[in-house]
């Protein structure tokens, strides 16, 4: 699920997965492992979520809406 969401977000933004990985500070090898089914650690998931302005739950398939809701109380 993670790879599908990540790849789709890259495609929609007109970018390739490996360059996006490089922009957030991960190697092409790490991105290749994601394609094989590895899920990034929490810190990297948060960087990806921030990069694409989506929630970590969306990246992990726990919610369908990619829009992050910011609740300021």
Beta strands, then each sheet from edge to edge (+ up, - down):
end
